[in-house]
Amino acid sequence: MKTKHELIAGAIVAAAQTAGITSVSRDDPLPQDCPEEGIANFVFDGPRKIGDRLGDDVREISRTCQIELVVMGETQAQRIERYEAALIGYGQLLADLDLASIGVDHMEIGEPVEPDVIAMAGASLLRGAVIPIELLYETSNNPMETAP
């Protein structure tokens, strides 16, 4: 049986794969070459306990995810267009995603941060960002006893 931690991560990645905004990977290093359609790598940190509800064995959890987004374009205008389309697409996807049905109490989407360097071939043709997400939820699963 999947833990709540895995159910949440799986739901986010599955929605991204279905949306088809870019190629999608999870917790992988970025590939050497950027796919033509771009790539979004979802990197989940381990769950972090931020509190307890005494008496009922429920833990309050914070879990961060970073979307490493990279798009490619031959011209600067093309890179900007694809970059903005991907940001808007993932922003809309996350805003519309119903994670409350699997127990997420709150999702905070941070401001995209553009890296100084993208460690992929053809870096001059690439544009990227890291989009931070914080997920807050409650679970009786102990993150120290079950794999995230």
C-alpha positions as CSV (number, residue, x, y, z in Angstrom):
1,M,0.0,0.0,0.0
2,K,1.3,3.4,-0.9
3,T,1.9,5.9,1.8
4,K,0.1,9.3,1.8
5,H,3.5,10.8,0.9
6,E,3.7,8.7,-2.3
7,L,0.1,9.2,-3.2
8,I,0.5,13.0,-3.2
9,A,3.8,12.9,-5.2
10,G,2.3,10.4,-7.6
11,A,-0.8,12.5,-8.2
12,I,1.2,15.6,-9.0
13,V,3.5,13.8,-11.5
14,A,0.7,11.9,-13.1
15,A,-1.3,15.1,-13.7
16,A,1.8,16.7,-15.2
17,Q,2.4,13.7,-17.5
18,T,-1.3,13.8,-18.6
19,A,-1.2,17.5,-19.3
20,G,1.6,17.1,-21.9
21,I,3.1,20.6,-21.3
22,T,6.7,19.2,-21.5
23,S,8.4,15.8,-21.0
24,V,8.1,14.9,-17.3
25,S,10.5,13.1,-15.0
26,R,10.7,12.5,-11.3
27,D,13.7,12.7,-9.0
28,D,16.1,12.2,-11.9
29,P,19.1,14.3,-12.9
30,L,18.3,16.4,-15.9
31,P,19.3,14.7,-19.1
32,Q,22.4,15.8,-21.1
33,D,20.2,17.0,-23.9
34,C,17.0,18.9,-23.6
35,P,14.0,17.3,-25.3
36,E,12.6,19.5,-28.0
37,E,9.3,19.8,-26.1
38,G,11.2,20.8,-22.9
39,I,11.4,19.0,-19.6
40,A,10.0,19.3,-16.1
41,N,11.8,17.2,-13.4
42,F,9.8,17.0,-10.2
43,V,12.2,16.6,-7.3
44,F,10.5,15.8,-3.9
45,D,12.3,16.4,-0.7
46,G,11.5,14.0,2.2
47,P,8.5,14.7,4.3
48,R,9.3,16.9,7.4
49,K,7.2,16.7,10.5
50,I,6.2,20.2,11.7
51,G,3.8,19.3,14.5
52,D,1.7,16.6,16.2
53,R,-2.0,16.5,17.1
54,L,-1.8,15.0,20.5
55,G,-4.1,12.1,21.4
56,D,-4.8,10.8,17.9
57,D,-1.4,9.9,16.5
58,V,-1.6,12.4,13.6
59,R,1.5,14.2,12.3
60,E,1.5,17.6,10.5
61,I,3.8,17.3,7.5
62,S,5.5,19.8,5.2
63,R,7.0,18.5,2.0
64,T,8.7,20.5,-0.6
65,C,8.9,19.8,-4.3
66,Q,10.9,21.7,-6.9
67,I,10.0,21.6,-10.5
68,E,13.2,21.9,-12.5
69,L,11.8,23.4,-15.8
70,V,13.9,23.7,-19.0
71,V,12.8,24.7,-22.5
72,M,14.7,25.1,-25.7
73,G,14.4,27.6,-28.6
74,E,16.5,28.6,-31.5
75,T,15.8,32.3,-31.0
76,Q,15.4,34.4,-27.8
77,A,11.8,35.1,-28.8
78,Q,11.1,31.4,-29.2
79,R,12.7,30.6,-25.8
80,I,10.7,33.3,-24.1
81,E,7.5,32.1,-25.7
82,R,8.0,28.5,-24.7
83,Y,9.2,29.4,-21.2
84,E,6.2,31.6,-20.5
85,A,3.8,28.9,-22.0
86,A,5.4,26.3,-19.7
87,L,5.2,28.5,-16.6
88,I,1.6,29.4,-17.3
89,G,0.7,25.7,-18.1
90,Y,2.3,24.4,-14.9
91,G,0.8,27.2,-12.9
92,Q,-2.6,26.5,-14.2
93,L,-2.2,22.7,-13.7
94,L,-1.2,23.2,-10.1
95,A,-3.9,25.7,-9.4
96,D,-6.6,23.3,-10.8
97,L,-5.2,20.1,-9.2
98,D,-7.5,18.7,-6.6
99,L,-5.1,17.5,-3.9
100,A,-7.6,18.1,-1.1
101,S,-9.3,14.8,-2.2
102,I,-6.1,12.9,-1.1
103,G,-5.6,15.0,2.0
104,V,-3.4,18.0,1.1
105,D,-4.5,20.9,3.3
106,H,-2.5,23.6,1.6
107,M,-0.2,24.0,-1.4
108,E,2.0,27.1,-1.7
109,I,3.5,27.7,-5.1
110,G,6.6,29.9,-5.0
111,E,8.0,32.3,-7.5
112,P,10.1,30.7,-10.3
113,V,13.8,31.2,-9.8
114,E,16.0,31.3,-13.0
115,P,19.4,29.5,-12.5
116,D,22.6,31.2,-13.5
117,V,23.7,28.1,-15.5
118,I,21.7,25.2,-17.0
119,A,24.0,22.2,-17.0
120,M,22.8,20.8,-20.3
121,A,24.2,20.7,-23.8
122,G,23.4,23.7,-25.9
123,A,22.9,25.9,-22.8
124,S,22.8,29.1,-25.0
125,L,19.5,27.7,-26.6
126,L,17.9,27.0,-23.2
127,R,15.9,28.8,-20.6
128,G,14.9,27.4,-17.3
129,A,13.5,27.9,-13.8
130,V,13.1,26.1,-10.5
131,I,9.5,26.4,-9.2
132,P,9.3,25.7,-5.5
133,I,6.1,24.1,-4.1
134,E,5.3,23.5,-0.4
135,L,2.7,20.9,0.5
136,L,1.1,20.8,3.9
137,Y,-0.9,17.8,5.1
138,E,-1.6,15.5,8.0
139,T,-0.9,11.8,8.2
140,S,-0.6,9.0,10.6
141,N,2.3,7.6,8.5
142,N,5.6,8.2,10.3
143,P,8.0,9.5,7.6
144,M,10.9,8.0,9.5
145,E,9.4,4.5,9.3
146,T,8.1,4.6,5.7
147,A,9.8,5.5,2.5
148,P,8.7,8.8,1.0
